[in-house]
């Protein structure tokens, strides 16, 4: 089996973002939180920054697997 046979997100080499409806976002591959405001959250991913915009944002979980 070659590495190219695996989905890219299975390698943990890039962050992935999953959006559920209009009220939940799950980001894996995070290294940390760079900014945390009520209307903007910026997380550091592997090789990039991920900016989440909205109103009344909250981080409800911060696990080794993601936020």
PyMOL commands that set and color helices and strands:
alter all, ss='L'
color gray80, all
select helices_A, chain A and resi 3-5+8-11
alter helices_A, ss='H'
color red, helices_A
select strands_A, chain A and resi 16-20+24-28+30-36+40-45+48-53
alter strands_A, ss='S'
color yellow, strands_A
deselect
rebuild
show_as cartoon
